[in-house]
């Protein structure tokens, strides 16, 4: 897995910014594990035999604070990158999905532009879009909620 220094810095920044202690990035048979410890973070990279498949990034669920407002029902699709959120492939094109619309596993839901690359974000499951949470053309951070959805 090739990862450049800028990507590594963005991942390390995300660890600190979202108060995440550990981040795992898996692609094919390679795995990168980043752990925060004390003042400095450590980065470990080692290939492990893994089942081939798309890249997955896992982050722990946020811990609720003392005064928690109940969240609306549904699941969330989050940004796997720091970048710019786009609802359609071109400004004049219709949005990939809108609130109230059903989507299928593998269907493109949006684009997140990261480091001048247009990354199509595909659904990992079928469902219905309950709410679009980000405005078109707005910056997003790693882990930002893009859509509130109902799985089917």
C-alpha positions in Angstrom: 0.0 0.0 0.0 1.5 3.3 -1.0 0.7 6.2 1.3 2.4 9.5 0.9 3.6 11.8 3.7 0.7 14.2 3.2 -1.8 11.4 3.6 0.0 10.2 6.7 -0.1 13.7 8.2 -3.8 14.0 7.5 -4.5 10.7 9.2 -2.4 11.7 12.2 -4.2 15.1 12.3 -7.5 13.2 12.3 -6.4 11.0 15.2 -5.7 14.1 17.3 -8.6 16.2 16.1 -11.3 13.6 16.7 -9.6 12.3 19.9 -9.3 8.8 18.4 -6.6 6.6 20.0 -6.3 4.0 17.2 -7.0 4.0 13.5 -6.8 1.0 11.2 -6.6 1.2 7.4 -6.8 -2.0 5.4 -6.5 -2.5 1.7 -6.2 -5.9 0.2 -3.6 -7.9 2.2 -1.9 -4.8 3.7 -2.8 -3.0 7.0 -1.7 0.2 8.6 -2.4 0.7 12.3 -1.9 4.2 13.8 -2.0 4.5 17.6 -1.9 7.7 19.7 0.1 7.5 22.9 1.0 10.3 25.3 2.3 13.4 23.5 3.6 11.7 20.4 1.8 9.3 18.1 3.2 6.1 16.8 2.7 4.7 13.3 3.0 1.0 12.6 2.7 -0.5 9.2 2.9 -4.2 8.4 1.3 -6.5 5.8 -1.1 -9.1 7.1 -2.9 -11.7 5.0 -6.4 -10.3 4.6 -9.3 -11.1 2.4 -9.2 -8.9 -0.7 -11.8 -6.1 -0.8 -12.3 -2.4 -0.7 -10.4 -0.2 1.8 -12.1 0.1 5.1 -11.5 2.6 7.9 -12.9 1.9 11.3 -13.2 4.5 14.1 -14.7 4.0 17.5 -18.1 5.5 18.2 -18.1 8.9 19.9 -18.5 8.8 23.7 -21.6 10.7 24.9 -21.1 13.7 27.1 -23.0 14.5 30.3 -25.9 16.2 28.5 -26.7 14.1 25.5 -29.4 15.1 23.1 -31.1 12.0 21.6 -30.1 11.4 18.0 -32.7 10.9 15.4 -33.1 7.2 14.4 -31.0 5.8 11.6 -27.5 5.0 10.6 -24.9 7.3 9.2 -22.6 7.2 6.2 -19.4 9.1 7.1 -16.6 10.6 5.1 -13.5 8.4 4.8 -11.3 11.4 3.9 -10.6 15.0 4.6 -11.8 16.8 1.5 -14.7 18.6 -0.3 -18.1 17.1 -0.5 -20.0 17.0 -3.8 -23.5 15.7 -4.3 -23.2 15.3 -8.1 -20.4 14.5 -10.7 -20.8 18.0 -12.3 -22.4 21.3 -11.0 -25.2 21.0 -13.6 -25.9 17.3 -12.9 -28.6 16.1 -10.6 -27.5 14.8 -7.1 -26.6 11.2 -6.9 -29.2 10.8 -4.1 -31.8 12.9 -2.3 -33.6 12.6 1.0 -36.4 10.0 0.7 -34.6 8.2 -2.1 -33.7 4.5 -1.9 -30.2 3.3 -2.8 -28.6 0.0 -3.5 -25.3 -1.5 -2.2 -22.5 -0.3 -4.5 -24.4 2.8 -5.7 -22.5 6.0 -5.7 -23.9 8.4 -3.1 -21.5 11.4 -3.4 -18.0 12.4 -4.2 -15.3 13.5 -1.7 -12.5 15.3 -3.4 -9.2 14.7 -1.6 -5.8 15.8 -2.7 -7.2 16.7 -6.2 -8.7 13.2 -6.6 -12.4 12.7 -7.0 -13.4 9.7 -4.8 -16.8 8.3 -5.4 -18.3 7.2 -2.1 -20.3 4.0 -2.6 -23.0 2.5 -0.4 -21.9 -0.6 1.5 -25.5 -1.6 2.0 -29.0 -0.9 0.6 -31.2 1.6 2.3 -33.1 4.9 2.1 -31.6 8.4 2.5 -33.4 10.1 5.5 -31.3 13.3 5.4 -28.4 14.8 3.6 -26.2 16.4 6.3 -23.6 18.3 4.3 -24.1 21.1 1.8 -22.7 20.7 -1.7 -19.1 22.0 -2.1 -18.5 22.2 1.7 -15.3 20.8 3.3 -15.6 17.6 5.3 -13.3 16.0 7.8 -12.5 12.4 8.3 -15.5 10.8 10.1 -17.9 13.7 9.4 -21.5 12.4 8.9 -22.6 12.9 5.3 -26.0 11.1 5.2 -28.5 9.8 7.8 -29.9 6.6 6.3 -32.1 3.7 7.1 -30.6 0.3 6.2 -32.8 -2.2 4.4 
